[in-house]
Amino acid sequence: MEQPVLQLQGVSKRFGRFQALKDVDLTVNTGDIFALIGENGAGKTTIMRLVVGLSPMGQGQITLLGEHAGHYRHALSRIGAVIETPTAFENLTVSQNLKVIAIQHGLSDDELIAKTISLVGLEEKAKTKAKHLSLGLRQRLGLAIAVLAQPDFVILDEPTNGLDPMGIVQFRSLGKRLQSEFNTTVLISSHILTELYQVATKFAFLHRGQILQVLTKSELDEKTRGGLEITVSDAAHAAEILDEANLKQLQVRDDSHVVLQNLTTPPEKVNELLVKAGVSVISITRREATLEQYYTQLIQEQGAAK
């Protein structure tokens, strides 16, 4: 049975007149790499700040590693976090910064520090002071600080911000290793959705402080499968014709667009079926769906439902 590491129940948060979160329910289970997806202001960072106590609770309840927010006794000592800008001692080197963190956690293993530096790709900068690091390198140092003590739970807010392509590849490997080697649970947000897709096992889609949907990786793959986008004179009639022909994986986007999520059906067969039924076919295009497109579609559906 899956064990919850983090639970949010009916969590709401306001900043003056701005409703940052509204009735958020969320469960992150042991071993999840749980991605928060949303535009700026959707509530991703607010959730993270509430969890670690950087922002006072509004309404609702947060439970972290079995303890309630506001009454944590040991939970915070079992997590690592990089939220917004990574912090470090400016006049200390990379190695010295990690040594301080190790001491705070009661660790005295210099080999662990060296392994962590290698894990985030900072070997050549180990003796460089933090104030001389670029944004991408500071981001790597923040990741190293977060994972040094091999915590049970890691919270990463925009961890790929400023990373070069090699750094992004290394981060992808880091996320998978945290789960597979250390059974570390991860809560992560990023604007680079393609990278989130590479590492995450579960996805929560947020918009204006509310969760629109939570999906596992396999569920998301099912919903974002590519297919044929068909532009026709009458989408409703076209859908009926295709459904009667046992082509069931259909989505009517609007009055003139139908998406057939069936990659084995030849476009010429679809065209023939529709034309014979009197439906004018303007175009048939093979498309691959993306995470960005799916999120945009969710937002549009949310707006249409209001």
N, C-alpha and C positions, 0 to 999 in steps of 0.2 A: 504494500500500500504506500502511495506517495505521501511524504511528510512535508507539510508546509514550512518553509523557512520564513516567508513573509506573507502576511495577510492584511489587506486593507478592507474595512467594512464600513460602508456608508460615509466615506471620508469626503468632506467638503472644506474648502479654504477660500477665504476672500481677502483681498488686499484693497481696503477701502471699498469702492464700488465695483471693483473688478472681481468677477467670480473665476478664480483660478482653477478650482476643482469642484465638481458637483456630484455627490453621491457615488463616489468611486468604490467599486468592489473589485479586488484583485488578489489572486493567490499565486505565489511563486513557490514551487515545490523543489525539494532537494534534487540537485543535479541539473535543474533547468538552466539554460542560457536564455534569459527572458528579455526580449527586446521591446522597448517602448518606442512607438512610431507616432510622430505627429509634427505639425508645423510649429514654428516659433509661437510660444504662448499657449500651446495645447495643454501644458500641465506636466510635462515629463520631469523637468528639473524640480518643480514644486513637490512632486511625489518623493523624489530622492532626498530633498532637503528635509521634508517632514520625517522620513524614515530615520535619518541619522540625527535628528534633533537640532538641525541648523535653523529651523523655522518652527514656531510654536504651533501646536495642534489647533485646528479649527473644530469641526464636528466630526464624529465618527471615531473609529478605533483602529489603531495599527498594532499588530503583533509581530515582533521580530524575534526569531529563535526562541519562541515560547514566552517572551516578556512583552508587556504592554508599553507603548511609547509614553514617555513621561515618567515611567517607573523602571527604566532599564537598570539592571544591576550588573549583568555580565555580557549582555548581547552585543554592545558596541565594541567590546574587546575582542569579539570573534569575527569582526567584519573588517574589510578594507574598502576605501572609497576614494574616488576622484570625482569631485563635483565642481562644475564650472572650471575655474583656473587652478591647475595643480599648484600646490604650495610646497616650498622647500626653504631651507636656510641658505640665503643668497651667498654668504661667504664661505660655505662649506662645499667641499667637492661632492661629486656623486657618491663616492664610497663613504665619505663621512656622513652624508645625509642618511644613507641606509644604515650606517652604524648606530646613529641616534635612534632610528626607528627600532632597530634590533634590541637596543638596551631598554627601550620603553616596553617591549614585549618580553623582556627577560631572556633574550636570546644572546648567545655569545659565540655563534658559529660563523667564523669569517668565510668558510667555504659556502655557506648558504647565501651570504652577501654576494660573493663572486658568481654563484650560479644565477642569482636573480639579475645581476647586471648583464650577464650573458643572455638571459632569457629575453630581455627587452632590447638587446642590441646596443648596449652602451659601453662595451669593453674599451673602445678607444677614447672614451670620455670619462673614464672612471676617476681620473685625477683632475678633472676640470671643475671649477667652481660653478655652482648653479646659476649665478648671475651672468655667466658667459655662454649659457646654453641657448640655442634658438628655441622658438616655440615648439617645434616638433620634438626636439631633444628633451625639453622640459616635460612634454607630454609623456615621453618614455620614462623619465625619472618618476613622474607621478604614478605611472603604472607599476613601476618597480616598488615604490613605497606601499602601494595598495596590496600587492601580492606577496611581499617579503615574508610575512609571518604565516603564509599558507592558510589564510582565513577560511572559515566555513562559507562566507558569503561576501561577494565583491560587488560594489556598486560603481559603475563607470558611466559618467556623463560626457558624451562626445569624446571618447578616448582616442579617436583617430584624427581629431582636429590638429592640423598643422603637420601631420606625419607625411613623409615622402612615400612614394610607391613601395619601397622596400620596407619601410616601417609599417605600412598597412598590411603587407604580407606577413610580417613577423607578428603583428597583433592578431591576425587571423589564426595563426598557429598557437599563439598564447591562449586565446579563448578556448580553443579545443583542448589544449593540454590541461588547463585549469579544471575542466570537466572530467576528462578521461583519466588523468593521473592523480589528481587530488580530490576529486568529487566535490569541487567547489561550485557553489551555485552563483550565478552571475545575473545581475540586473543591469541592462545596458541601454543607452540611447545613442543615436547618431543620425546626422543628416545624410550620410552616405548609405542609402538603403541597400545598395548592392552588397556592401560589406556586412551589414546586419544579416542579410539573407545567408551569407556564407557561414556565419558562426552560430546564429540563434537556433534554438529548438522550439521556441514558442514566441508568439507575437501578440502584443496588445496595441490596437489602433486607437489613438486619442484624437479628439477634436474639440476645441473650446472647453477643455476641462472635463470632458465626459469620455468614457470608454465606449467606442462604437462596436468593437468586436475583439474577441480573443481567439486565436487559432494556433494549433500546433503546426509544425513544419509540413507534415504530410497533408493536413487540411488546407494549408495555404497553397501548396503545390497543386492540389486538386482544383482550387478556385482560380489559379492563375495560369492554368494550362493554355497554350496557344490554340489557335484555330483559324477558321475562315470568317473574315468579316465581309458580310454581304450587303451591298447597298442596292435597295430595291424600291419599287414604286409603292409597295404596301407591305410593311414589315409584319403586321399582324397576320395577313393572309399567307405570306411566305412562311411564317412560323407554323401555321396550321398544316401547310403542304408538307413541310419537312418532318413534322411530327407524325403525320399519317404514313410517311415513308420509313418510319421507325428510326429517324435521326433525332434522338431525344435530347441530346446535350445542347440545348438552345438557350440563348439569351437575347431578348428583344431590347435593344439599347434605346431606340426612339422610333418615330414613325417610319423611318426609312433605313434603319440599320439592324441587322440580325447577326449575331455571332454564333457560329456552330463550332462547339468545342469537341470536335471529332477529327483528329488528325489523319485518320485512315480513309476518309471519304474524299474521292477525287473532286476537284472543283468543277470539272466538266459534267459530272453526274448531278451535282447540285444545280448547276445552270440549266441542264436539261429538264429536271423535275419542275423547276419554277416556271420556265418558259412554256412548257406544255400546259401548265395550270393557268396560264394567262398573266403571270406576274412578270413585270418588266425588270430585268436584271441590269443594273447600271455598272456594277463592278463586283468582283470577288477578289479579295486580297488575303493572302496568308499572313497572319500576324502572330508574334510572340508576346504574350502578356508579361508585364513587369510588376515588381512590387510597388513602384511609384504609381503606375496606372491603376493598380487595384486600390491603393489608398485614395487616390483622386476620385475614383468611382464611388467609394464608400462615402466620402464627403458629399458628393453630388446627390447620392441617394438620401443622405441625412437631411440635406436642404430641401429635397423634393417632398420628404415626408412631413415637413412642418407646415 
